[in-house]
Amino acid sequence: MKAQIIRLLYIKLAKPVLFLFSPDLVHDYMTFFGNIAGNSSFLRFFTKLLFYYENPKLEKNFFGLKFKNPIGLSAGFDADGKLAKIMPSVGFGFATIGTVTNRAYGGNVKPLYTRLIKSKSILVNKGFKSEGVESLLKRINDPFFKDIMFGVSVGSSNVPVIDTVEKAIQDYVECFKKLKTNSYIKYYELNISCPNTCLTENFLNPNNFERLLKEVLALELNKPLFIKMPNEGDEVVMDKLVEIAFSHGIKNFIFSNLAKDRKSKYIHPDDLKKMKGLAGNLSGLPTFENSNYWIKRYRRMYRRDIVIIGCGGVFNVKDAKSKLEAGADLIQMITGLIFEGPEIVGLINKGLAQK
C-alpha cells in the first residue's frame, strides 16, 4: 500500500512537474540531491523507509557475491558514482557506476537526453560523459562501500586524441589499472558497444575485441568481468564476440546496450519528428525485444555456463519477469526508473517475490 501511494504521488504530481523541465537539467539536479542524500545517514534511512523492499526469496549468488535482489541500476545513470551511496536505499540489489573513462570528457553537444514519452524511451547522446577515473576513485575510496554491491563500467575516452583502436585499447587498460587499486569494487563491465562515441572503428569487430580482451585480462583483475553487448547486430558477429569472450574464460554478459534503429516499430511518429536533427540512440521500450532475443539465444546456446544480465525496456514486474523467463539471471534498468519513479524498484521486487 505504501509503495502504491508513493507511485500515485510520483505519477500524478512529481512526474508532470519534472517533465516540464529539460531532462539534462532534471538529471543534474537529481544527481546533486542524490549525492547529498547518500552522504547523510538520516536521508539514507528515510529513503529506505520509503522505497526499500526485502525478501530472502529474491537473493541470488554468483561468483561468491550475494545480490539481495535481481534488480540493478544500469550504467549510464550514475556516470561518476555520485549516487552510489543512495541507490541501495532505493532498493536496488546492485548498481553499476559509469561508464567511466580514463580521461575526462564533458559530453557530446547538448541535449544529452531527449524524452520520447509516447515511445517510453530516452534519446541518449552522452558519448561517455565522465569526470575521469581519478575523480571516481576519490569518491569511492570510502569504507562505506565495503558491503555495497556495485560495479564499474569502463569505456574508452571519447576525446580526439584517442583516434585509433591501438590508442583506445591502451586507454581502456590504463583505466582498468587505476580501478584495480580500489578494493571495494565488486565487478567490472567492459563497455564495447556505446553507439554514440567518435571512434570510427570499434570493438564490435571481433579481431579488435579479442585484442582488447587479451590486454584487459593480462591485468589479472581478479574480479568478475561482464561484457556489455550491443542491442542490434548480425547473429554471426554477435556469436563470434560471445565465443571469443567465452574462449578466454569470460562467461558474464549484459544484453544489451542502446538501440540505433530509428525505424523501429516501437517509436511513435510524434517522437520520430521530435528526434529529427538530434543525435543519440534509444533506451527503454525500443531495446526490449532485441534484448530478450539475445538473452534467449545465448541461454539456449550456453545453458548455465554463462551469467546473463538482462537490460532494456523494464518498466514493471511483467517486463522483469519476461527477462528472467528469457534466461536472464539479473536485470538492469534506467528508463523505467525515470518514467515510473523510484518506487518501481520495490514494486518489481515485491511482484517477483510473490510470483
C-alpha positions, 0 to 999 in steps of 0.5 A: 500500500505504501509503495502504491501511494508513493507511485500515485504521488510520483505519477500524478504530481512529481512526474508532470512537474519534472517533465516540464523541465529539460531532462539534462537539467532534471538529471543534474539536479537529481544527481546533486540531491542524490549525492547529498542524500547518500552522504547523510545517514538520516536521508539514507534511512528515510529513503529506505523507509520509503522505497526499500523492499526485502525478501530472502526469496529474491537473493541470488549468488554468483561468483561468491557475491550475494545480490539481495535482489535481481534488480540493478541500476544500469550504467549510464545513470550514475556516470561518476558514482555520485549516487552510489551511496543512495541507490541501495536505499532505493532498493536496488540489489546492485548498481553499476557506476559509469561508464567511466573513462580514463580521461575526462570528457564533458559530453557530446553537444547538448541535449544529452537526453531527449524524452520520447514519452509516447515511445517510453524511451530516452534519446541518449547522446552522452558519448561517455560523459565522465569526470575521469577515473581519478575523480571516481576513485576519490569518491569511492575510496570510502569504507562505506562501500565495503558491503555495497554491491556495485560495479564499474563500467569502463569505456574508452575516452571519447576525446580526439586524441584517442583516434585509433583502436591501438590508442583506445585499447591502451586507454581502456587498460590504463583505466582498468589499472587505476580501478584495480587499486580500489578494493571495494569494487565488486565487478567490472563491465567492459563497455564495447558497444556505446553507439554514440562515441567518435571512434570510427572503428570499434570493438564490435569487430571481433579481431579488435575485441579479442585484442582488447580482451587479451590486454584487459585480462593480462591485468589479472583483475581478479574480479568478475568481468561482464561484457556489455553487448550491443542491442542490434547486430548480425547473429554471426558477429554477435556469436563470434564476440560471445565465443571469443569472450567465452574462449578466454574464460569470460562467461558474464554478459549484459544484453544489451546496450542502446538501440540505433534503429530509428525505424523501429516499430516501437517509436511513435511518429510524434517522437520520430519528428521530435528526434529529427536533427538530434543525435543519440540512440534509444533506451527503454521500450525500443531495446526490449525485444532485441534484448530478450532475443539475445538473452534467449539465444545465448541461454539456449546456446550456453545453458548455465555456463554463462551469467546473463544480465538482462537490460532494456525496456523494464518498466514493471514486474511483467517486463522483469519477469519476461527477462528472467523467463528469457534466461536472464539471471539479473536485470538492469534498468534506467528508463523505467526508473525515470518514467515510473519513479523510484518506487518501481524498484520495490514494486518489481521486487515485491511482484517477483517475490510473490510470483 
